[in-house]
């Protein structure tokens, strides 16, 4: 069994910052890439940022220069530092990871989501 648990969401004023964390636990052999997605009300889930095991990163255009994704491989944890937040960043943020389990299976896992609300 593998779990992803997010933390760090909340309410912040426009221009403020938040840091999200996502820790993976369970029968993990290795983690390939990890990432963050978000879903605003009435909208489709969209990519925010991804990071490979070798620290190659990819960002949505809407967050480039404001958000930074990082990971701690020893802790099986991925972070999302969000600066200069805007009201349009308001969404539920989901952690995602491509994990090889101890049984040799590769699968995508999702966290339960954490709410980020940016007030104007």
HELIX and SHEET records of a PDB file:
HELIX    1   1 UNK A   73  UNK A   75  5                                   3    
HELIX    2   2 UNK A   87  UNK A   89  5                                   3    
SHEET    1   A 4 UNK A   2  UNK A   7  0                                        
SHEET    2   A 4 UNK A  18  UNK A  26 -1                                        
SHEET    3   A 4 UNK A  77  UNK A  82 -1                                        
SHEET    4   A 4 UNK A  67  UNK A  72 -1                                        
SHEET    1   B 6 UNK A  10  UNK A  13  0                                        
SHEET    2   B 6 UNK A 114  UNK A 119  1                                        
SHEET    3   B 6 UNK A  91  UNK A 101 -1                                        
SHEET    4   B 6 UNK A  28  UNK A  39 -1                                        
SHEET    5   B 6 UNK A  46  UNK A  51 -1                                        
SHEET    6   B 6 UNK A  57  UNK A  59 -1                                        
SHEET    1   C 4 UNK A  10  UNK A  13  0                                        
SHEET    2   C 4 UNK A 114  UNK A 119  1                                        
SHEET    3   C 4 UNK A  91  UNK A 101 -1                                        
SHEET    4   C 4 UNK A 106  UNK A 110 -1                                        
END                                                                             
